[in-house]
C-alpha cells in the first residue's frame, strides 16, 4: 500500500513538472520550441506570410503641465508570427517567436492550395 502511495505521488509531481513542448513537421524536417528563426527557416523554408504583433498592450495616462490628460499605449511584449499554409489536406499553422525563439504553435484553420510545408 505504501508503494502505491509513493508511486502516485511521484506521478503527480512528474505531471506538474512537464514542460509545454510541441513539434511542427514541415516535410521531413521537425522544429520544436526553443528553435531560432534561422533554424526554422533552414528546416522549413520561407513562411507563407509573416506579421509582427503585440501581446499585453499597456495603456498609461499622465497629466501635462497644463492639467491635460495624455494617454499613451505601449507594447509590453512584441512577438513575430510566421504562417505556414500546409495545403488542401492540412492546416495553416502559426509559429510564434519571442526574442527570436520559437515559443508557440497554433492552428489557424484549413489550408488552401499547394502546401508550403515541404521543408528543404
N, C-alpha and C positions, 0 to 999 in steps of 0.2 A: 504494500500500500504506500509506503514511504517513497519507493522508487517511482510510482505513478505520479505522486505529487511533485517530486523533483523534476521529472520529465515534463510535466505540464507547465511548470514554472519556467523551465528553460525554453520551451516552445513559445510561450507568451513573450518572454524577453527577446527572443530572436525575431519575432514578428514586429516588435516595436523598433528594432534596430535596423530593419531593412531600409535600403535607400531607394528612393523613387528613381528607377532606371528604365530606359527604353532603348529600342534599337529601330533604325529606319533602314530598310533594304532598298537599294537602288541598283538594279541589275544584279551582278554577282557581288557587289560591294555592300558593306554594312557600316553605318555610322551610329554612334551612341552618345549619350550625354557626356559632356566634357570635351568632345572633339572641337577643334578650332574651325573657323570658316575656311581656312586653307585646306585642312584635311577633308572637309565636306565637299569642297569644290573638286579636289583631286579624285575623290571616291565617286561622287555623284554627277559631276559636271555642273554646268551653269544652271541655276534655278529658272523656272518658267518666269517668275517675277520676284521682285524684292520690294520691301517697304520698311520705313522707319516708324516706330510707334512709341507712345509714351504710356507707361503704366504708373498709376499713382500720381496723377496730376494734382499739384497743390496750389491752392488759391490763398493769397495773402492780401491784407489790406493795411495801408499806412495813411497817416494824415500828413499833408504837406504843411508848410509854414503859414498858409492862408486858411487852414482848417478844412481843406477839401480832402475827401477820402479818395485815395488812389488804390485801385485793385490791380493786382498782377497775378499772372498764372505762371507756374514754374513746373517743369517736368522733373519729377522725383527720380524716375528710373527709365532711361532710354533703352529700347531694345530694337534689334533688327529681326525682321521676319522674312524668311525665304519660302517661296511656294514652289512645290513640285507637282505638276499635273501628271499623274501616272496613267492617264488614258481612259478609254471607254470602259474597260473591265476592272477598273480600280478607282482610287480616290484622288483628291487633291490634298496634299499634306503640307502643313505649315510647320517649318522648323524655326524656333525662336532662339536667338543668340543674345546673351547678356555678357558684356565685356569681352566679346569675341569668342565666347564658348557656347556650344550648343547646350541649352537647358531644358527645352520642351519640344515635344512633337504633338501636333493635334491634327485632326481630320477636318477638312473644310467642305465636305460633300463629294459627290460623284465627279470623277474626271471626265473629260471630253476629248475626243480626237486621239491623235498619236501620243504615245507615252513619252514623257521627258525624264523618266526614271530608269533609264537603261544603264546608267553608270558609265564608267570609262574602261 
